[in-house]
Amino acid sequence: MKSRPATTELCRLLTACRSAPVSETVILSKTGLSGEALARTVCDLTDEGFVIRRDPLK
């Protein structure tokens, strides 16, 4: 896994929540990432084999 602080923090947050959905707003506030940086980080993690489900807003 890439050792960028944002990547590590996102992994911690998602691991703590396990299967419970986490809103983008919560992730952004807890990690301090911008929306673009979050998208990049999620893409990096999925490229490395992590399964991160993104549900569209209803």
PDBQT receptor file of N, H, CA, C and O in Angstrom, charges set to zero:
ATOM      1  N   MET A   1       0.849  -1.174   0.000  1.00  0.00    +0.000 N 
ATOM      2  CA  MET A   1       0.000   0.000   0.000  1.00  0.00    +0.000 C 
ATOM      3  C   MET A   1       0.890   1.231   0.000  1.00  0.00    +0.000 C 
ATOM      4  O   MET A   1       1.956   1.254   0.616  1.00  0.00    +0.000 OA
ATOM      5  N   LYS A   2       0.429   2.246  -0.701  1.00  0.00    +0.000 N 
ATOM      6  H   LYS A   2      -0.436   2.227  -1.201  1.00  0.00    +0.000 HD
ATOM      7  CA  LYS A   2       1.164   3.508  -0.720  1.00  0.00    +0.000 C 
ATOM      8  C   LYS A   2       1.132   4.116   0.675  1.00  0.00    +0.000 C 
ATOM      9  O   LYS A   2       0.122   4.038   1.375  1.00  0.00    +0.000 OA
ATOM     10  N   SER A   3       2.223   4.711   1.063  1.00  0.00    +0.000 N 
ATOM     11  H   SER A   3       3.043   4.775   0.494  1.00  0.00    +0.000 HD
ATOM     12  CA  SER A   3       2.328   5.181   2.443  1.00  0.00    +0.000 C 
ATOM     13  C   SER A   3       2.000   6.658   2.616  1.00  0.00    +0.000 C 
ATOM     14  O   SER A   3       2.423   7.278   3.592  1.00  0.00    +0.000 OA
ATOM     15  N   ARG A   4       1.251   7.222   1.679  1.00  0.00    +0.000 N 
ATOM     16  H   ARG A   4       0.908   6.718   0.886  1.00  0.00    +0.000 HD
ATOM     17  CA  ARG A   4       0.828   8.614   1.862  1.00  0.00    +0.000 C 
ATOM     18  C   ARG A   4      -0.086   8.690   3.082  1.00  0.00    +0.000 C 
ATOM     19  O   ARG A   4      -0.904   7.796   3.295  1.00  0.00    +0.000 OA
ATOM     20  N   PRO A   5       0.043   9.737   3.875  1.00  0.00    +0.000 N 
ATOM     21  CA  PRO A   5      -0.800   9.860   5.072  1.00  0.00    +0.000 C 
ATOM     22  C   PRO A   5      -2.296   9.783   4.756  1.00  0.00    +0.000 C 
ATOM     23  O   PRO A   5      -3.056   9.191   5.523  1.00  0.00    +0.000 OA
ATOM     24  N   ALA A   6      -2.722  10.368   3.650  1.00  0.00    +0.000 N 
ATOM     25  H   ALA A   6      -2.105  10.849   3.027  1.00  0.00    +0.000 HD
ATOM     26  CA  ALA A   6      -4.145  10.347   3.297  1.00  0.00    +0.000 C 
ATOM     27  C   ALA A   6      -4.617   8.926   3.030  1.00  0.00    +0.000 C 
ATOM     28  O   ALA A   6      -5.723   8.555   3.422  1.00  0.00    +0.000 OA
ATOM     29  N   THR A   7      -3.790   8.131   2.367  1.00  0.00    +0.000 N 
ATOM     30  H   THR A   7      -2.891   8.433   2.048  1.00  0.00    +0.000 HD
ATOM     31  CA  THR A   7      -4.150   6.745   2.072  1.00  0.00    +0.000 C 
ATOM     32  C   THR A   7      -4.265   5.948   3.363  1.00  0.00    +0.000 C 
ATOM     33  O   THR A   7      -5.205   5.174   3.545  1.00  0.00    +0.000 OA
ATOM     34  N   THR A   8      -3.316   6.140   4.245  1.00  0.00    +0.000 N 
ATOM     35  H   THR A   8      -2.553   6.768   4.098  1.00  0.00    +0.000 HD
ATOM     36  CA  THR A   8      -3.331   5.437   5.528  1.00  0.00    +0.000 C 
ATOM     37  C   THR A   8      -4.550   5.833   6.351  1.00  0.00    +0.000 C 
ATOM     38  O   THR A   8      -5.208   4.977   6.941  1.00  0.00    +0.000 OA
ATOM     39  N   GLU A   9      -4.849   7.120   6.390  1.00  0.00    +0.000 N 
ATOM     40  H   GLU A   9      -4.315   7.815   5.910  1.00  0.00    +0.000 HD
ATOM     41  CA  GLU A   9      -5.998   7.606   7.164  1.00  0.00    +0.000 C 
ATOM     42  C   GLU A   9      -7.311   7.078   6.586  1.00  0.00    +0.000 C 
ATOM     43  O   GLU A   9      -8.205   6.697   7.341  1.00  0.00    +0.000 OA
ATOM     44  N   LEU A  10      -7.437   7.052   5.272  1.00  0.00    +0.000 N 
ATOM     45  H   LEU A  10      -6.711   7.362   4.659  1.00  0.00    +0.000 HD
ATOM     46  CA  LEU A  10      -8.650   6.528   4.643  1.00  0.00    +0.000 C 
ATOM     47  C   LEU A  10      -8.806   5.046   4.961  1.00  0.00    +0.000 C 
ATOM     48  O   LEU A  10      -9.913   4.596   5.258  1.00  0.00    +0.000 OA
ATOM     49  N   CYS A  11      -7.729   4.286   4.905  1.00  0.00    +0.000 N 
ATOM     50  H   CYS A  11      -6.830   4.652   4.664  1.00  0.00    +0.000 HD
ATOM     51  CA  CYS A  11      -7.788   2.857   5.251  1.00  0.00    +0.000 C 
ATOM     52  C   CYS A  11      -8.240   2.663   6.690  1.00  0.00    +0.000 C 
ATOM     53  O   CYS A  11      -9.068   1.797   6.971  1.00  0.00    +0.000 OA
ATOM     54  N   ARG A  12      -7.709   3.453   7.589  1.00  0.00    +0.000 N 
ATOM     55  H   ARG A  12      -7.036   4.157   7.361  1.00  0.00    +0.000 HD
ATOM     56  CA  ARG A  12      -8.111   3.355   9.004  1.00  0.00    +0.000 C 
ATOM     57  C   ARG A  12      -9.598   3.639   9.170  1.00  0.00    +0.000 C 
ATOM     58  O   ARG A  12     -10.300   2.919   9.879  1.00  0.00    +0.000 OA
ATOM     59  N   LEU A  13     -10.066   4.682   8.521  1.00  0.00    +0.000 N 
ATOM     60  H   LEU A  13      -9.495   5.267   7.945  1.00  0.00    +0.000 HD
ATOM     61  CA  LEU A  13     -11.470   5.068   8.635  1.00  0.00    +0.000 C 
ATOM     62  C   LEU A  13     -12.383   3.980   8.079  1.00  0.00    +0.000 C 
ATOM     63  O   LEU A  13     -13.362   3.602   8.723  1.00  0.00    +0.000 OA
ATOM     64  N   LEU A  14     -12.074   3.480   6.899  1.00  0.00    +0.000 N 
ATOM     65  H   LEU A  14     -11.279   3.786   6.376  1.00  0.00    +0.000 HD
ATOM     66  CA  LEU A  14     -12.915   2.456   6.281  1.00  0.00    +0.000 C 
ATOM     67  C   LEU A  14     -12.854   1.140   7.049  1.00  0.00    +0.000 C 
ATOM     68  O   LEU A  14     -13.859   0.435   7.150  1.00  0.00    +0.000 OA
ATOM     69  N   THR A  15     -11.697   0.806   7.585  1.00  0.00    +0.000 N 
ATOM     70  H   THR A  15     -10.881   1.379   7.503  1.00  0.00    +0.000 HD
ATOM     71  CA  THR A  15     -11.564  -0.416   8.378  1.00  0.00    +0.000 C 
ATOM     72  C   THR A  15     -12.373  -0.309   9.667  1.00  0.00    +0.000 C 
ATOM     73  O   THR A  15     -13.007  -1.278  10.084  1.00  0.00    +0.000 OA
ATOM     74  N   ALA A  16     -12.354   0.847  10.290  1.00  0.00    +0.000 N 
ATOM     75  H   ALA A  16     -11.838   1.634   9.951  1.00  0.00    +0.000 HD
ATOM     76  CA  ALA A  16     -13.106   1.050  11.528  1.00  0.00    +0.000 C 
ATOM     77  C   ALA A  16     -14.610   0.929  11.290  1.00  0.00    +0.000 C 
ATOM     78  O   ALA A  16     -15.347   0.470  12.162  1.00  0.00    +0.000 OA
ATOM     79  N   CYS A  17     -15.055   1.339  10.121  1.00  0.00    +0.000 N 
ATOM     80  H   CYS A  17     -14.456   1.713   9.412  1.00  0.00    +0.000 HD
ATOM     81  CA  CYS A  17     -16.488   1.320   9.814  1.00  0.00    +0.000 C 
ATOM     82  C   CYS A  17     -16.942  -0.015   9.228  1.00  0.00    +0.000 C 
ATOM     83  O   CYS A  17     -18.137  -0.312   9.204  1.00  0.00    +0.000 OA
ATOM     84  N   ARG A  18     -16.001  -0.805   8.761  1.00  0.00    +0.000 N 
ATOM     85  H   ARG A  18     -15.031  -0.564   8.779  1.00  0.00    +0.000 HD
ATOM     86  CA  ARG A  18     -16.270  -2.100   8.128  1.00  0.00    +0.000 C 
ATOM     87  C   ARG A  18     -17.339  -1.965   7.057  1.00  0.00    +0.000 C 
ATOM     88  O   ARG A  18     -17.160  -1.223   6.091  1.00  0.00    +0.000 OA
ATOM     89  N   SER A  19     -18.448  -2.674   7.221  1.00  0.00    +0.000 N 
ATOM     90  H   SER A  19     -18.593  -3.277   8.006  1.00  0.00    +0.000 HD
ATOM     91  CA  SER A  19     -19.443  -2.700   6.149  1.00  0.00    +0.000 C 
ATOM     92  C   SER A  19     -20.464  -1.564   6.236  1.00  0.00    +0.000 C 
ATOM     93  O   SER A  19     -21.329  -1.450   5.368  1.00  0.00    +0.000 OA
ATOM     94  N   ALA A  20     -20.377  -0.735   7.257  1.00  0.00    +0.000 N 
ATOM     95  H   ALA A  20     -19.674  -0.827   7.962  1.00  0.00    +0.000 HD
ATOM     96  CA  ALA A  20     -21.307   0.387   7.366  1.00  0.00    +0.000 C 
ATOM     97  C   ALA A  20     -20.941   1.452   6.337  1.00  0.00    +0.000 C 
ATOM     98  O   ALA A  20     -19.763   1.757   6.152  1.00  0.00    +0.000 OA
ATOM     99  N   PRO A  21     -21.937   2.013   5.672  1.00  0.00    +0.000 N 
ATOM    100  CA  PRO A  21     -21.633   3.063   4.695  1.00  0.00    +0.000 C 
ATOM    101  C   PRO A  21     -21.072   4.313   5.381  1.00  0.00    +0.000 C 
ATOM    102  O   PRO A  21     -21.469   4.666   6.491  1.00  0.00    +0.000 OA
ATOM    103  N   VAL A  22     -20.148   4.962   4.694  1.00  0.00    +0.000 N 
ATOM    104  H   VAL A  22     -19.826   4.676   3.792  1.00  0.00    +0.000 HD
ATOM    105  CA  VAL A  22     -19.547   6.203   5.193  1.00  0.00    +0.000 C 
ATOM    106  C   VAL A  22     -19.731   7.255   4.108  1.00  0.00    +0.000 C 
ATOM    107  O   VAL A  22     -19.358   7.033   2.956  1.00  0.00    +0.000 OA
ATOM    108  N   SER A  23     -20.299   8.387   4.466  1.00  0.00    +0.000 N 
ATOM    109  H   SER A  23     -20.602   8.567   5.402  1.00  0.00    +0.000 HD
ATOM    110  CA  SER A  23     -20.548   9.419   3.465  1.00  0.00    +0.000 C 
ATOM    111  C   SER A  23     -19.253  10.115   3.063  1.00  0.00    +0.000 C 
ATOM    112  O   SER A  23     -18.284  10.159   3.821  1.00  0.00    +0.000 OA
ATOM    113  N   GLU A  24     -19.267  10.647   1.872  1.00  0.00    +0.000 N 
ATOM    114  H   GLU A  24     -20.055  10.611   1.256  1.00  0.00    +0.000 HD
ATOM    115  CA  GLU A  24     -18.110  11.393   1.371  1.00  0.00    +0.000 C 
ATOM    116  C   GLU A  24     -17.812  12.581   2.283  1.00  0.00    +0.000 C 
ATOM    117  O   GLU A  24     -16.649  12.901   2.530  1.00  0.00    +0.000 OA
ATOM    118  N   THR A  25     -18.847  13.226   2.776  1.00  0.00    +0.000 N 
ATOM    119  H   THR A  25     -19.792  12.966   2.576  1.00  0.00    +0.000 HD
ATOM    120  CA  THR A  25     -18.673  14.377   3.661  1.00  0.00    +0.000 C 
ATOM    121  C   THR A  25     -17.904  13.992   4.923  1.00  0.00    +0.000 C 
ATOM    122  O   THR A  25     -17.012  14.721   5.357  1.00  0.00    +0.000 OA
ATOM    123  N   VAL A  26     -18.250  12.854   5.506  1.00  0.00    +0.000 N 
ATOM    124  H   VAL A  26     -18.975  12.262   5.154  1.00  0.00    +0.000 HD
ATOM    125  CA  VAL A  26     -17.555  12.377   6.708  1.00  0.00    +0.000 C 
ATOM    126  C   VAL A  26     -16.104  12.066   6.380  1.00  0.00    +0.000 C 
ATOM    127  O   VAL A  26     -15.201  12.444   7.128  1.00  0.00    +0.000 OA
ATOM    128  N   ILE A  27     -15.876  11.380   5.268  1.00  0.00    +0.000 N 
ATOM    129  H   ILE A  27     -16.609  11.074   4.661  1.00  0.00    +0.000 HD
ATOM    130  CA  ILE A  27     -14.507  11.031   4.876  1.00  0.00    +0.000 C 
ATOM    131  C   ILE A  27     -13.675  12.294   4.665  1.00  0.00    +0.000 C 
ATOM    132  O   ILE A  27     -12.542  12.380   5.140  1.00  0.00    +0.000 OA
ATOM    133  N   LEU A  28     -14.230  13.263   3.962  1.00  0.00    +0.000 N 
ATOM    134  H   LEU A  28     -15.150  13.193   3.576  1.00  0.00    +0.000 HD
ATOM    135  CA  LEU A  28     -13.492  14.501   3.692  1.00  0.00    +0.000 C 
ATOM    136  C   LEU A  28     -13.157  15.243   4.983  1.00  0.00    +0.000 C 
ATOM    137  O   LEU A  28     -12.050  15.761   5.133  1.00  0.00    +0.000 OA
ATOM    138  N   SER A  29     -14.104  15.296   5.907  1.00  0.00    +0.000 N 
ATOM    139  H   SER A  29     -15.003  14.875   5.785  1.00  0.00    +0.000 HD
ATOM    140  CA  SER A  29     -13.844  16.027   7.154  1.00  0.00    +0.000 C 
ATOM    141  C   SER A  29     -12.841  15.300   8.043  1.00  0.00    +0.000 C 
ATOM    142  O   SER A  29     -12.023  15.941   8.703  1.00  0.00    +0.000 OA
ATOM    143  N   LYS A  30     -12.895  13.979   8.068  1.00  0.00    +0.000 N 
ATOM    144  H   LYS A  30     -13.559  13.458   7.532  1.00  0.00    +0.000 HD
ATOM    145  CA  LYS A  30     -11.976  13.214   8.932  1.00  0.00    +0.000 C 
ATOM    146  C   LYS A  30     -10.563  13.134   8.364  1.00  0.00    +0.000 C 
ATOM    147  O   LYS A  30      -9.593  13.093   9.120  1.00  0.00    +0.000 OA
ATOM    148  N   THR A  31     -10.441  13.110   7.032  1.00  0.00    +0.000 N 
ATOM    149  H   THR A  31     -11.230  13.143   6.418  1.00  0.00    +0.000 HD
ATOM    150  CA  THR A  31      -9.118  12.942   6.421  1.00  0.00    +0.000 C 
ATOM    151  C   THR A  31      -8.490  14.258   5.993  1.00  0.00    +0.000 C 
ATOM    152  O   THR A  31      -7.272  14.339   5.835  1.00  0.00    +0.000 OA
ATOM    153  N   GLY A  32      -9.308  15.295   5.802  1.00  0.00    +0.000 N 
ATOM    154  H   GLY A  32     -10.298  15.229   5.930  1.00  0.00    +0.000 HD
ATOM    155  CA  GLY A  32      -8.778  16.572   5.333  1.00  0.00    +0.000 C 
ATOM    156  C   GLY A  32      -8.473  16.578   3.844  1.00  0.00    +0.000 C 
ATOM    157  O   GLY A  32      -7.815  17.491   3.345  1.00  0.00    +0.000 OA
ATOM    158  N   LEU A  33      -8.946  15.566   3.138  1.00  0.00    +0.000 N 
ATOM    159  H   LEU A  33      -9.480  14.824   3.543  1.00  0.00    +0.000 HD
ATOM    160  CA  LEU A  33      -8.718  15.486   1.693  1.00  0.00    +0.000 C 
ATOM    161  C   LEU A  33      -9.692  16.382   0.940  1.00  0.00    +0.000 C 
ATOM    162  O   LEU A  33     -10.763  16.715   1.446  1.00  0.00    +0.000 OA
ATOM    163  N   SER A  34      -9.312  16.766  -0.269  1.00  0.00    +0.000 N 
ATOM    164  H   SER A  34      -8.441  16.496  -0.680  1.00  0.00    +0.000 HD
ATOM    165  CA  SER A  34     -10.252  17.426  -1.175  1.00  0.00    +0.000 C 
ATOM    166  C   SER A  34     -11.016  16.312  -1.891  1.00  0.00    +0.000 C 
ATOM    167  O   SER A  34     -10.625  15.146  -1.828  1.00  0.00    +0.000 OA
ATOM    168  N   GLY A  35     -12.086  16.667  -2.561  1.00  0.00    +0.000 N 
ATOM    169  H   GLY A  35     -12.403  17.613  -2.612  1.00  0.00    +0.000 HD
ATOM    170  CA  GLY A  35     -12.849  15.670  -3.308  1.00  0.00    +0.000 C 
ATOM    171  C   GLY A  35     -12.004  14.977  -4.364  1.00  0.00    +0.000 C 
ATOM    172  O   GLY A  35     -12.101  13.765  -4.554  1.00  0.00    +0.000 OA
ATOM    173  N   GLU A  36     -11.177  15.753  -5.048  1.00  0.00    +0.000 N 
ATOM    174  H   GLU A  36     -11.099  16.738  -4.894  1.00  0.00    +0.000 HD
ATOM    175  CA  GLU A  36     -10.307  15.199  -6.092  1.00  0.00    +0.000 C 
ATOM    176  C   GLU A  36      -9.259  14.256  -5.492  1.00  0.00    +0.000 C 
ATOM    177  O   GLU A  36      -8.988  13.189  -6.044  1.00  0.00    +0.000 OA
ATOM    178  N   ALA A  37      -8.682  14.651  -4.376  1.00  0.00    +0.000 N 
ATOM    179  H   ALA A  37      -8.903  15.518  -3.928  1.00  0.00    +0.000 HD
ATOM    180  CA  ALA A  37      -7.680  13.805  -3.717  1.00  0.00    +0.000 C 
ATOM    181  C   ALA A  37      -8.312  12.515  -3.199  1.00  0.00    +0.000 C 
ATOM    182  O   ALA A  37      -7.686  11.455  -3.242  1.00  0.00    +0.000 OA
ATOM    183  N   LEU A  38      -9.545  12.601  -2.711  1.00  0.00    +0.000 N 
ATOM    184  H   LEU A  38     -10.053  13.461  -2.676  1.00  0.00    +0.000 HD
ATOM    185  CA  LEU A  38     -10.246  11.405  -2.251  1.00  0.00    +0.000 C 
ATOM    186  C   LEU A  38     -10.468  10.443  -3.411  1.00  0.00    +0.000 C 
ATOM    187  O   LEU A  38     -10.229   9.243  -3.280  1.00  0.00    +0.000 OA
ATOM    188  N   ALA A  39     -10.923  10.966  -4.542  1.00  0.00    +0.000 N 
ATOM    189  H   ALA A  39     -11.117  11.941  -4.649  1.00  0.00    +0.000 HD
ATOM    190  CA  ALA A  39     -11.147  10.117  -5.716  1.00  0.00    +0.000 C 
ATOM    191  C   ALA A  39      -9.851   9.434  -6.145  1.00  0.00    +0.000 C 
ATOM    192  O   ALA A  39      -9.856   8.250  -6.483  1.00  0.00    +0.000 OA
ATOM    193  N   ARG A  40      -8.755  10.167  -6.135  1.00  0.00    +0.000 N 
ATOM    194  H   ARG A  40      -8.751  11.129  -5.861  1.00  0.00    +0.000 HD
ATOM    195  CA  ARG A  40      -7.445   9.604  -6.490  1.00  0.00    +0.000 C 
ATOM    196  C   ARG A  40      -7.027   8.507  -5.509  1.00  0.00    +0.000 C 
ATOM    197  O   ARG A  40      -6.532   7.454  -5.911  1.00  0.00    +0.000 OA
ATOM    198  N   THR A  41      -7.231   8.769  -4.232  1.00  0.00    +0.000 N 
ATOM    199  H   THR A  41      -7.633   9.625  -3.906  1.00  0.00    +0.000 HD
ATOM    200  CA  THR A  41      -6.848   7.810  -3.197  1.00  0.00    +0.000 C 
ATOM    201  C   THR A  41      -7.684   6.537  -3.296  1.00  0.00    +0.000 C 
ATOM    202  O   THR A  41      -7.148   5.435  -3.179  1.00  0.00    +0.000 OA
ATOM    203  N   VAL A  42      -8.984   6.679  -3.508  1.00  0.00    +0.000 N 
ATOM    204  H   VAL A  42      -9.419   7.574  -3.603  1.00  0.00    +0.000 HD
ATOM    205  CA  VAL A  42      -9.853   5.511  -3.675  1.00  0.00    +0.000 C 
ATOM    206  C   VAL A  42      -9.423   4.717  -4.904  1.00  0.00    +0.000 C 
ATOM    207  O   VAL A  42      -9.379   3.487  -4.861  1.00  0.00    +0.000 OA
ATOM    208  N   CYS A  43      -9.108   5.400  -5.986  1.00  0.00    +0.000 N 
ATOM    209  H   CYS A  43      -9.143   6.399  -6.020  1.00  0.00    +0.000 HD
ATOM    210  CA  CYS A  43      -8.644   4.739  -7.209  1.00  0.00    +0.000 C 
ATOM    211  C   CYS A  43      -7.347   3.976  -6.941  1.00  0.00    +0.000 C 
ATOM    212  O   CYS A  43      -7.199   2.834  -7.375  1.00  0.00    +0.000 OA
ATOM    213  N   ASP A  44      -6.417   4.596  -6.235  1.00  0.00    +0.000 N 
ATOM    214  H   ASP A  44      -6.538   5.524  -5.882  1.00  0.00    +0.000 HD
ATOM    215  CA  ASP A  44      -5.153   3.931  -5.890  1.00  0.00    +0.000 C 
ATOM    216  C   ASP A  44      -5.405   2.666  -5.076  1.00  0.00    +0.000 C 
ATOM    217  O   ASP A  44      -4.796   1.627  -5.329  1.00  0.00    +0.000 OA
ATOM    218  N   LEU A  45      -6.301   2.758  -4.102  1.00  0.00    +0.000 N 
ATOM    219  H   LEU A  45      -6.796   3.602  -3.896  1.00  0.00    +0.000 HD
ATOM    220  CA  LEU A  45      -6.585   1.600  -3.253  1.00  0.00    +0.000 C 
ATOM    221  C   LEU A  45      -7.258   0.477  -4.033  1.00  0.00    +0.000 C 
ATOM    222  O   LEU A  45      -6.936  -0.694  -3.836  1.00  0.00    +0.000 OA
ATOM    223  N   THR A  46      -8.190   0.825  -4.917  1.00  0.00    +0.000 N 
ATOM    224  H   THR A  46      -8.452   1.776  -5.078  1.00  0.00    +0.000 HD
ATOM    225  CA  THR A  46      -8.839  -0.220  -5.711  1.00  0.00    +0.000 C 
ATOM    226  C   THR A  46      -7.850  -0.851  -6.688  1.00  0.00    +0.000 C 
ATOM    227  O   THR A  46      -7.935  -2.047  -6.966  1.00  0.00    +0.000 OA
ATOM    228  N   ASP A  47      -6.920  -0.063  -7.207  1.00  0.00    +0.000 N 
ATOM    229  H   ASP A  47      -6.851   0.908  -6.981  1.00  0.00    +0.000 HD
ATOM    230  CA  ASP A  47      -5.874  -0.617  -8.075  1.00  0.00    +0.000 C 
ATOM    231  C   ASP A  47      -5.002  -1.617  -7.325  1.00  0.00    +0.000 C 
ATOM    232  O   ASP A  47      -4.462  -2.549  -7.921  1.00  0.00    +0.000 OA
ATOM    233  N   GLU A  48      -4.869  -1.421  -6.021  1.00  0.00    +0.000 N 
ATOM    234  H   GLU A  48      -5.309  -0.664  -5.537  1.00  0.00    +0.000 HD
ATOM    235  CA  GLU A  48      -4.051  -2.314  -5.200  1.00  0.00    +0.000 C 
ATOM    236  C   GLU A  48      -4.839  -3.511  -4.677  1.00  0.00    +0.000 C 
ATOM    237  O   GLU A  48      -4.301  -4.336  -3.938  1.00  0.00    +0.000 OA
ATOM    238  N   GLY A  49      -6.120  -3.609  -5.061  1.00  0.00    +0.000 N 
ATOM    239  H   GLY A  49      -6.557  -2.939  -5.662  1.00  0.00    +0.000 HD
ATOM    240  CA  GLY A  49      -6.903  -4.787  -4.709  1.00  0.00    +0.000 C 
ATOM    241  C   GLY A  49      -7.942  -4.601  -3.619  1.00  0.00    +0.000 C 
ATOM    242  O   GLY A  49      -8.668  -5.543  -3.298  1.00  0.00    +0.000 OA
ATOM    243  N   PHE A  50      -8.032  -3.415  -3.044  1.00  0.00    +0.000 N 
ATOM    244  H   PHE A  50      -7.442  -2.650  -3.305  1.00  0.00    +0.000 HD
ATOM    245  CA  PHE A  50      -9.062  -3.173  -2.043  1.00  0.00    +0.000 C 
ATOM    246  C   PHE A  50     -10.412  -3.050  -2.743  1.00  0.00    +0.000 C 
ATOM    247  O   PHE A  50     -10.500  -2.516  -3.849  1.00  0.00    +0.000 OA
ATOM    248  N   VAL A  51     -11.453  -3.543  -2.097  1.00  0.00    +0.000 N 
ATOM    249  H   VAL A  51     -11.381  -3.976  -1.198  1.00  0.00    +0.000 HD
ATOM    250  CA  VAL A  51     -12.800  -3.431  -2.646  1.00  0.00    +0.000 C 
ATOM    251  C   VAL A  51     -13.500  -2.291  -1.913  1.00  0.00    +0.000 C 
ATOM    252  O   VAL A  51     -13.786  -2.380  -0.719  1.00  0.00    +0.000 OA
ATOM    253  N   ILE A  52     -13.765  -1.228  -2.648  1.00  0.00    +0.000 N 
ATOM    254  H   ILE A  52     -13.532  -1.155  -3.617  1.00  0.00    +0.000 HD
ATOM    255  CA  ILE A  52     -14.453  -0.062  -2.086  1.00  0.00    +0.000 C 
ATOM    256  C   ILE A  52     -15.661   0.199  -2.968  1.00  0.00    +0.000 C 
ATOM    257  O   ILE A  52     -15.530   0.539  -4.144  1.00  0.00    +0.000 OA
ATOM    258  N   ARG A  53     -16.836   0.035  -2.381  1.00  0.00    +0.000 N 
ATOM    259  H   ARG A  53     -16.942  -0.242  -1.426  1.00  0.00    +0.000 HD
ATOM    260  CA  ARG A  53     -18.065   0.226  -3.141  1.00  0.00    +0.000 C 
ATOM    261  C   ARG A  53     -18.497   1.681  -3.053  1.00  0.00    +0.000 C 
ATOM    262  O   ARG A  53     -18.534   2.271  -1.974  1.00  0.00    +0.000 OA
ATOM    263  N   ARG A  54     -18.818   2.237  -4.194  1.00  0.00    +0.000 N 
ATOM    264  H   ARG A  54     -18.788   1.757  -5.071  1.00  0.00    +0.000 HD
ATOM    265  CA  ARG A  54     -19.303   3.622  -4.248  1.00  0.00    +0.000 C 
ATOM    266  C   ARG A  54     -20.751   3.603  -4.703  1.00  0.00    +0.000 C 
ATOM    267  O   ARG A  54     -21.054   3.176  -5.818  1.00  0.00    +0.000 OA
ATOM    268  N   ASP A  55     -21.625   4.056  -3.858  1.00  0.00    +0.000 N 
ATOM    269  H   ASP A  55     -21.379   4.403  -2.953  1.00  0.00    +0.000 HD
ATOM    270  CA  ASP A  55     -23.042   4.111  -4.197  1.00  0.00    +0.000 C 
ATOM    271  C   ASP A  55     -23.395   5.524  -4.619  1.00  0.00    +0.000 C 
ATOM    272  O   ASP A  55     -23.035   6.485  -3.938  1.00  0.00    +0.000 OA
ATOM    273  N   PRO A  56     -24.100   5.662  -5.740  1.00  0.00    +0.000 N 
ATOM    274  CA  PRO A  56     -24.519   7.001  -6.169  1.00  0.00    +0.000 C 
ATOM    275  C   PRO A  56     -25.586   7.555  -5.231  1.00  0.00    +0.000 C 
ATOM    276  O   PRO A  56     -26.305   6.806  -4.569  1.00  0.00    +0.000 OA
ATOM    277  N   LEU A  57     -25.672   8.867  -5.192  1.00  0.00    +0.000 N 
ATOM    278  H   LEU A  57     -25.088   9.475  -5.730  1.00  0.00    +0.000 HD
ATOM    279  CA  LEU A  57     -26.729   9.502  -4.409  1.00  0.00    +0.000 C 
ATOM    280  C   LEU A  57     -28.067   9.175  -5.020  1.00  0.00    +0.000 C 
ATOM    281  O   LEU A  57     -28.182   9.017  -6.236  1.00  0.00    +0.000 OA
ATOM    282  N   LYS A  58     -29.074   9.074  -4.187  1.00  0.00    +0.000 N 
ATOM    283  H   LYS A  58     -28.980   9.202  -3.200  1.00  0.00    +0.000 HD
ATOM    284  CA  LYS A  58     -30.417   8.754  -4.686  1.00  0.00    +0.000 C 
ATOM    285  C   LYS A  58     -31.228   9.998  -4.832  1.00  0.00    +0.000 C 
ATOM    286  O   LYS A  58     -32.388   9.934  -5.240  1.00  0.00    +0.000 OA
TER     287      LYS A  58
